[in-house]
Amino acid sequence: MRATVLLELVLFITTVFAGGYQGALERVWLYYIYEIDGLNAEADRIIGFACKGEFNKATGECPGGWEKTKSRGPRANFNELIGPLSKLNGNSLVPFGRDSGGNPLPLADGAAGLDPQETAKHIYPEMLKATTSKKYPDGKVLSPPAYKMVKGGTDNYIKFLSDMGKLVQKTSRKGDNYKNHKALFDGFQKANSKVLEARMGDHGSFQIQAMKDRLSGKGITVKTKTVGSGTSPATGEPWDVVDWKETINGGVTDTGKSREEVAKIVEAAAKDFYTKDTAAVAHKPVIDAARRTDQRMNHCGP
């Protein structure tokens, strides 16, 4: 039982750590939400709006009002929505979006045929170049604040993630939205899963080393397993994480201790890392919100 609880705890905490590729995936994720929000009445739409002027972080308000993403047509295409959030040229007529084969998608096609992984692989290096030129820290792809993406948004990213999951689920339950636009909701779910996968994969090496350091001398060998395909689609770096179940199983064999005793040792090591590491402590709520979004996707539609 304790091993099961540990596995669940750490699985979602670790997904918070991510590299730039995850940031590129999040842009695709946002576009799916934008397209889903387009199924709502125009007066009710909130995605694709940015705070005009300076956002007041002290009050959480936007004194200048909210302005819509600039577009040639009534709705922004992928380039127009993602460009301004990624230091890319949103007016470019060269499509950023890619299909499952890595081929460019016509701008007018919206999310039809859009592949989260192939699109993220394509825009990631371009975003790195752009953010480096703008002197962003280490050229990392940062997540834009909610007030640059959603009407009424603040600088509370946790609330933004939670609200987006609720928006998608609520929209799926209106009339025949899910039935008539299932591919759109499936695409969002795929994008969300890829984001979580990337967060886990990018953090794996840090997680593995942290557990090796903490379990050293206790007779327990850290076992690992691959995430997704086993390598980052963008960089080719290995994606491995701690296999908690096998680490505990192996510990029982190697130490001769009971399963409960070994589980307590492993759990203590994990909690030490995930409660004392500043980033982990700060970002745990982000993962809780991401997990709820992932769970909500299993309850979309009527």
HELIX and SHEET records of a PDB file:
HELIX    1   1 ARG A    2  THR A   14  1                                  13    
HELIX    2   2 GLY A   20  ASP A   37  1                                  18    
HELIX    3   3 GLU A   42  ASP A   44  5                                   3    
HELIX    4   4 PHE A   78  ILE A   82  1                                   5    
HELIX    5   5 GLY A   83  LEU A   85  5                                   3    
HELIX    6   6 LEU A  107  ASP A  109  5                                   3    
HELIX    7   7 PRO A  116  SER A  133  1                                  18    
HELIX    8   8 PRO A  137  GLY A  139  5                                   3    
HELIX    9   9 ALA A  146  LYS A  148  5                                   3    
HELIX   10  10 TYR A  157  SER A  172  1                                  16    
HELIX   11  11 ASN A  177  ASN A  180  1                                   4    
HELIX   12  12 LYS A  182  LEU A  215  1                                  34    
HELIX   13  13 TRP A  244  THR A  255  1                                  12    
HELIX   14  14 ARG A  259  LYS A  276  1                                  18    
HELIX   15  15 THR A  278  ARG A  296  1                                  19    
HELIX   16  16 MET A  297  HIS A  299  5                                   3    
SHEET    1   A 2 PHE A  49  CYS A  51  0                                        
SHEET    2   A 2 TRP A  66  LYS A  68 -1                                        
SHEET    1   B 2 THR A 224  THR A 231  0                                        
SHEET    2   B 2 PRO A 238  VAL A 242 -1                                        
END                                                                             
